Every structure is written in C-alpha cells, then in structure tokens.
C-alpha cells in the first residue's frame, strides 16, 4: 500500500511517500481502507516527537479517518467487512490502510460523504467534550474562543451557539473572523490589532466571560484567564502557538475560577460509553443542519506534507482534508 512515512522526527518536508506493507490486525481491531483523513494539529506535533503519544519509527501521521472496513478481528461484533466508518486512529491515517481498535471506530452517519466524515471526530469531539463535559457550558453563558478560525476553534464557535451561549470569537486576522461570523459568532476580536482584555471588558460590561476555550496557549492565555468572570472556567485545549503558558496561582483563587484540562483522546479511550453518546449527539446535530464542517482545502495523499505545512503556517480556516482513496 502507499503511505506517507515519518522515518525520523522533523518538519513535514522530511516525510516521504512510499510503498509499505498493509498492517495486520489483532482480534479486537479492524482494518480500514482509508478514504479520507482529517488534518489536525497533533499530526504536526507527532512527527516532531512533541506529542503525548510517541509511535515507533517509521510511522504514518494522520489520526482521524473515514473509510470502509476491509477486515474485522474475531472479537469484533458490532462492525463487519464493508461497513462505512469513521475512526480515531491516533496515527497511521495518511495511508491506504490502517488498523484501529474497534472501540475507536464508529459507523458513518447515513448520507455523509467520506470527506466530511473525516472532519467529524477530532474537532467536534474535542470541542463538545470540552464545552459539555469539562466546562458544563450553560445556556445564556458567555464563551470566548481563542484561535476561533482553526479546526477545533470553529467547531467550538458552532457548538457554543447550539448550546445557547453568547460566543465571542477571537482570531489573528479579519478574513478568519469572517468565517467565525458565518458560523454564528456574536462578537469578533482581532487580537493582532485589538487589545483582548479591553474588548472583553467592553463586550461583557466588565463582568468577564464564563468560559474560555483556548487551543493556542502563548501570551494570550494569561490575558484570557484574567478576563474570566466569578466561577469562570478556563479550558486548556492545546498549544498551537508552540508556547505552554504558566499562570500565577492567585488568578484562579481571586476569581473562584477553574483551570480545566481537555484531553479528548484519553477521554474517548477511558470513557467509551460517554464518548459514543457525544458522537450520537453530534451526528444528530449534523443531520439537523445545526453544525456543518467547514472544509478549507482538500489535498491528495502525495500532498499530505503540504497540508501539514499549511497548518503550521496558519493558512487553514476550519479543516483541511487528505483524500486518500476517495
């Protein structure tokens, strides 16, 4: 099979397209013929050995796929050969076939194409888990989304509106904020040209925001934490800026606030029933037209390294997708 391989850690330019063996499966796994693979920030980290999971070299990046089951292990009862599925594989998705534990594989919603299906699990799964399970976001509360035009950020904007919140979208450029407005954001902040804290005070009448969704970290993190309301929740989602922030411990004390970690991959592994229920909720909203993946660009398998580089360069609004055999 064809696969994009990482033989040594580095930037996307070090990845190579080559022929390799189709992976074998264990009794609790399925083999998926990959149709499409979502492009996500952990893919950038994992090829540089900066991610929580560290697969053995060589490996293929790509942690979120859609495709068709080519083979099911003997202990797998809820899936069979020929099923259209989506899966959180962690890595291995930039290839024609990938082996995945059956607990991380879900049947694809009827009527959804493979390209859009490959954009459902990671972004919406992360953002819904963050807002529902970790922040317990309530209708009428105010949600600030940093990096709002990125994949998980844009999903958080959409889901915040569906869940009844007032959504403030913050991003680094006006063209990115246009997309956020189209997804329902009530207020927009360009933090490259505007003072984030001053604008948040203005928008909230100095009350502060109830929930901060932060997938980028860096210098804006402390400003956002300082801008939460009494009993506010600051969600640590990721560090797309490349800088992990440090906070003075008195900040959450003074606000009665919480700093809450969001690690959706581990949640999906440890709490599969709740994760499956979240996925059911998301599928229902997709079918009802309440949320819709924003696909910025589609790449071929050969163009996968460029897709990752575009993500690093912050050229992607919403999601990028690699069509493998779609």
Secondary structure, DSSP 8 states (H G I E B T S, - for coil): -EEEEBSSSS-GGG-EEEE-------TTEEEEEEEEEEE-HHHHHHTTT-SS----SSB----EEEEEEEEE-TT--S--TT-EEEEE-SS--SBSEEEEEGGGEEE--TT--HHHHTTTHHHHHHHHIIIIIIS---TT-EEEETTTTSHHHHHHHHHHHHTT-EEEEEESSHHHHHHHHHTT-SEEEETTTS-HHHHHHHHTTTS-EEEEEESS-TTHHHHHHHTEEEEEEEEE---TTS------THHHHHHT-EEEE--HHHHHHH-HHHHHHHHHHHHHHHHTTS----EEEEEEGGGHHHHHHHHHTT--SSEEEEES--
